């Protein structure tokens, strides 16, 4: 049996990324069988994925004067 491991950027699967971020804040296992059961932070990425819409992550960058810019 041949297999291949391919890296996938988190932007390519925003639903899994959002669920992984949610899981790091919990100390119990959860199974979400319906959209209504999912955390609010995961519903939007799931709906965007269902509609085949692109997702973007923005990084905060501190400027020299101490303010924060959002890079696009």
Phi, psi and omega in degrees: 000128176260143176220160182219136177255127181236131178286140178232123178295148183300333178294337181287337177220079185293335179293313179296320179299315180295320178293322179295318177298320178295318183296330181289345180261001183241154178245016176231157175276143179229149171237122180257109182263344179224156178301324182296336181277342185286152175297149181305325182292348182256343184294314182299310178301324180292318178294320178297320179294319179299325180271005181058037177269146179289150175239149181229145173248133179251139182255135177277137179230129178279136179268174181297329181273007175092355178276168182248131174252147174257117180280145177243000000 
